[in-house]
Amino acid sequence: MSKESLAMDGGPKAVTVDQDEMLRWPIFTAEDEQAVLRVIRDGDLSTHHVARELEEDYANYFGMKYALSLCNGTLGLLSAFYALGLKPYDEVIVPSATWWASAVPLLWLGAIPIFAESEAERGGLDPEDVRKKINNRTKAIVVVHLWGMPSKMTELLAISKEFGIPIVEDASHAHGAIWRGQKCGTLGDISVFSLQGHKLAPAGEGGILLTNNREYFEQAALLGDIMRVLELDPEKRRFAGTTFGIKTRIASMSAAIARVQFRHLDVRNEERNRNIEYLSRKLEQLDFETFLAPAHIQRVYFEFLIRPRGRLESVNIDSLIAALQAEGCIVAPCRYPLLHQQPLFTEGHFAELARLSPDQVPKYLATDLPRTARLNARMIRLPSFPRASEELLNQYVSAFRKVVESRVVREAHS
């Protein structure tokens, strides 16, 4: 056992390196500034061709036929759901452990989210629970590659094929992730990437929709991109005077930033992965599950989540986090509250938003999905270390070792 006192007990902090610059994200350079200046100097702030250039970047990188840029990932998901032709009372299976945009836009179409359990190995949709929840009202499955870890696509794609149910791939955390040689964002029928300011290829705000299905692409454009509608065939172009009531176009300056950030995606992912994998291997030795990818996957790290295991199973998670914070670690509980436990659903407000009859919709209980709740409650969020030094990473290891060998853990077993 270490004899060094915890910082919370008056001992020295384990993490003393200045972390600010090493953890700063996004990374901006003169290249980003020049891209924005180009738009300003051209004078077209709304319909600059940089948005089309961004779409070409994504279509080429992912090898997809159609790319549509949008003002944010949330409207990208709404556009994807609209493109599928979802109708009132249609059901869509979604994870509860995700950002709300994976599910809530469904309500604007009158569709109903059916929340499924997450599996413990990767944190994605549990294929067995998905299968249990399919019925004749199920019209889509939303797959989220949570935190940058590809979901169990072998099983989920098999379910999609067996039942003829399309997959909407929410790849907002997974820019650059690869599953069995295929990039995430190419695995479903429609995929959506968020370009929000914390994402791996940020634009400040923005989104990208990808598909190989021409009809899906056209329907997504009809929802709210008038410039795209003007280029469709006459049968669709007749709606150019109104679209379908929502404006989804990306801002030109956001698109300019997005192009530069996307250009550096792979190199910056490599550095981030190298740092986190180094730290993960050290933390695995201290009894933390760090979700290192299996051999057939190249994951990325929108965020870095770990979970205590083994001798740490009974340790109070709040006490563990508090001790690590006192040591200078920037750690916190899991970022997303579970959707099925939110008052929008548990108090029935979703039915009013979706304009559905309250007696014809499911009841959502906070006690549903117990396995997902247990998993979510035991997560610890660390920085994603985009430019960390080895010294900083080693200081985090020292901090974790101090806490694991301290009274915080001993008291849990006393």
Residue pairs with C-beta under 8 A, 6 or more apart in sequence:
1 405
2 401
2 402
2 405
2 406
4 11
4 12
4 402
5 11
6 323
6 326
6 327
6 402
6 403
6 406
6 407
6 408
7 13
7 14
7 323
7 326
7 327
7 328
8 322
8 323
8 326
9 407
13 326
13 327
13 328
13 399
14 327
14 328
14 329
14 395
14 396
14 398
14 399
14 402
15 327
15 328
15 329
15 392
15 395
15 396
15 398
15 399
16 328
16 395
17 389
17 391
17 392
17 395
19 330
19 383
19 392
21 387
22 385
22 386
22 387
22 388
22 389
22 392
23 330
23 383
23 384
23 385
23 386
23 387
23 388
24 386
24 387
25 198
25 202
25 384
25 386
26 197
26 202
26 261
27 264
27 268
27 386
27 387
31 260
32 256
32 257
32 260
32 261
35 50
35 256
35 257
35 259
35 260
36 253
36 256
36 257
38 50
38 256
39 45
39 48
39 50
39 252
39 253
39 256
40 253
42 48
44 252
45 251
45 252
45 253
46 249
46 251
46 252
47 227
47 249
47 252
48 252
48 255
48 256
50 252
50 255
50 256
50 259
51 69
51 249
51 250
51 252
51 255
52 69
53 255
53 259
54 69
54 208
54 250
54 255
54 258
54 259
54 262
55 67
55 68
55 69
55 208
56 67
57 259
57 262
57 263
58 64
58 67
58 193
58 208
58 210
58 262
59 65
59 66
59 67
59 210
61 183
61 262
62 183
62 185
62 186
62 210
63 183
63 186
64 185
64 186
64 210
64 211
64 212
65 211
65 212
65 214
65 217
66 210
66 211
66 212
66 213
66 214
66 216
66 217
67 208
67 209
67 210
68 76
68 79
68 208
68 209
68 210
68 217
68 220
68 221
68 225
68 228
69 206
69 207
69 208
69 249
69 250
69 255
69 258
70 76
70 79
70 206
70 207
70 208
70 209
70 225
70 248
70 249
70 250
71 205
71 206
71 207
71 247
71 248
71 249
71 250
71 251
71 254
72 194
72 195
72 196
72 205
72 206
72 207
73 101
73 172
73 192
73 193
73 194
73 195
73 196
73 206
73 207
74 101
74 105
74 194
74 207
75 105
75 207
75 224
75 246
75 248
76 192
76 193
76 194
76 207
76 208
76 209
76 248
77 101
77 102
77 105
77 142
77 168
77 170
77 192
78 105
78 108
78 109
78 223
78 246
79 192
79 209
79 220
79 223
79 224
79 248
80 168
80 190
80 191
80 192
80 209
80 216
80 220
81 92
81 105
81 106
81 109
81 111
81 140
81 168
82 109
82 219
82 220
82 223
82 244
83 190
83 211
83 215
83 216
83 217
83 219
83 220
83 223
84 139
84 140
84 166
84 168
84 189
84 190
84 216
85 219
86 92
86 106
86 109
86 110
86 111
86 139
86 140
87 109
87 110
87 111
87 139
88 109
88 110
88 111
88 354
88 355
88 356
89 110
89 111
89 112
89 137
89 356
89 360
89 361
90 109
90 110
90 111
90 112
90 137
90 139
90 140
91 111
91 112
91 113
91 114
91 135
91 137
91 138
91 139
92 103
92 106
92 111
92 112
92 113
92 114
92 138
92 139
92 140
92 141
92 142
92 168
93 114
93 115
93 116
93 125
93 130
93 133
93 134
93 138
93 140
93 141
93 142
94 102
94 103
94 106
94 113
94 114
94 115
94 116
94 141
94 142
94 144
94 339
95 102
95 115
95 116
95 118
95 124
95 125
95 142
95 144
95 146
95 372
96 115
96 116
96 118
96 338
96 339
96 340
96 341
96 368
96 369
96 372
97 118
97 123
97 146
97 336
97 338
97 339
97 372
97 375
97 376
98 144
98 146
98 170
98 336
98 339
99 172
99 336
100 339
100 342
101 170
101 172
101 194
102 142
102 144
102 170
102 339
103 113
103 115
103 142
103 339
104 113
104 339
104 344
106 112
106 113
106 354
107 113
107 350
107 353
107 354
108 353
108 354
109 354
110 354
110 355
110 356
111 139
111 354
112 137
112 354
112 356
112 361
112 362
113 339
113 345
113 350
114 133
114 138
114 362
115 339
115 340
115 364
115 368
115 369
116 125
116 126
116 129
116 130
116 133
116 369
117 125
117 126
117 129
117 369
117 371
117 372
118 124
118 125
118 126
118 146
118 369
118 371
118 372
118 375
118 376
119 125
119 126
119 127
119 152
120 371
120 375
121 152
122 146
122 149
122 150
122 151
122 152
122 291
123 146
123 147
123 149
123 291
123 305
123 375
124 143
124 144
124 145
124 146
124 149
124 150
124 151
124 152
125 141
125 143
125 144
125 151
125 152
125 156
126 371
127 152
127 155
127 156
127 159
130 141
130 156
130 159
131 159
134 159
134 163
134 165
138 163
138 165
139 165
139 166
140 165
140 166
140 167
140 168
141 156
141 159
141 160
141 165
141 166
141 167
141 168
142 167
142 168
142 170
143 151
143 153
143 156
143 167
143 168
143 169
143 170
143 187
143 188
144 151
144 170
144 172
144 173
145 151
145 169
145 170
145 171
145 173
145 174
145 177
145 184
146 173
147 173
147 291
147 301
147 302
147 303
147 304
147 305
148 173
148 174
148 177
148 200
148 299
148 300
148 301
148 302
148 303
149 174
149 177
149 291
149 293
149 297
149 299
150 174
150 177
150 178
150 179
150 184
150 293
150 297
150 299
153 179
153 180
153 187
154 180
156 167
157 167
157 187
159 165
160 166
160 167
160 188
166 188
166 189
166 190
167 187
167 188
167 189
168 188
168 189
168 190
168 191
168 192
169 184
169 185
169 187
169 188
169 190
169 191
169 192
170 191
170 192
171 177
171 184
171 185
171 191
171 192
171 193
172 192
172 193
172 194
172 196
172 199
172 302
173 199
173 200
173 300
173 302
173 303
174 184
174 185
174 300
174 302
175 185
175 193
175 199
175 200
175 201
175 262
175 265
175 269
175 300
175 302
176 183
176 200
176 201
176 265
176 266
176 269
176 300
177 183
177 184
177 297
177 298
177 299
177 300
178 184
178 297
178 298
179 187
179 296
179 297
180 296
180 297
184 191
185 191
185 193
185 210
186 210
189 211
189 213
189 216
190 209
190 210
190 211
190 213
190 216
190 220
191 209
191 210
191 211
192 207
192 208
192 209
192 210
193 199
193 201
193 207
193 208
193 210
194 206
194 207
195 201
195 202
195 203
195 204
195 205
195 206
195 207
195 208
195 254
195 258
195 261
196 202
196 203
196 204
196 205
196 206
197 203
197 204
197 205
198 302
199 302
200 265
200 268
200 269
200 300
200 302
201 258
201 261
201 262
201 265
202 257
202 258
202 261
203 250
203 254
203 255
203 257
203 258
203 261
204 254
204 257
205 251
205 254
206 250
206 251
206 254
206 255
206 258
207 250
209 217
209 220
211 217
211 220
218 232
218 236
221 228
221 229
221 232
222 229
222 232
222 236
222 239
222 243
222 244
223 243
223 244
223 245
223 246
223 248
224 243
224 244
224 245
224 246
224 247
224 248
224 249
225 243
225 248
225 249
226 240
226 243
226 247
226 249
227 249
229 236
229 237
229 239
229 240
229 243
230 237
230 240
231 237
250 258
268 386
269 300
269 301
271 386
271 387
272 300
272 301
272 384
272 385
272 386
273 299
273 300
273 301
275 385
275 386
275 388
275 393
276 301
276 304
276 384
276 385
277 292
278 390
278 393
279 290
279 382
279 385
279 393
279 396
279 397
280 290
280 291
280 292
280 306
281 290
281 292
282 393
282 397
282 400
283 290
283 306
283 397
283 400
284 290
284 292
286 400
286 401
286 404
287 308
287 309
287 310
287 311
287 312
287 404
288 306
288 307
288 308
288 309
288 312
288 380
288 400
289 306
289 307
289 308
289 309
290 306
291 299
291 305
291 306
291 307
293 299
301 384
302 384
303 335
303 381
303 384
304 381
304 382
304 383
304 384
304 385
305 334
305 379
305 380
305 381
305 382
306 379
306 380
306 382
307 375
307 378
307 379
307 380
308 315
308 317
308 320
308 378
308 380
311 409
311 413
312 320
312 404
312 409
312 412
314 412
314 413
315 408
315 409
315 412
316 408
316 412
317 333
317 377
317 378
317 380
318 333
319 408
320 380
320 403
320 408
321 331
321 332
321 333
321 380
323 403
323 406
323 408
324 331
324 380
324 399
324 400
324 403
325 331
327 399
327 402
327 403
328 395
328 399
329 382
329 396
329 399
329 400
330 382
330 383
331 380
331 381
331 382
332 380
332 381
333 379
333 380
333 381
334 376
334 377
334 379
334 380
334 381
335 381
336 376
338 369
338 372
338 373
338 376
339 345
340 346
340 364
340 365
340 366
340 368
340 369
341 366
341 373
343 349
344 350
344 353
345 364
346 364
346 365
346 366
348 358
348 361
350 361
350 364
351 357
351 358
351 361
354 361
382 396
385 392
385 393
403 409
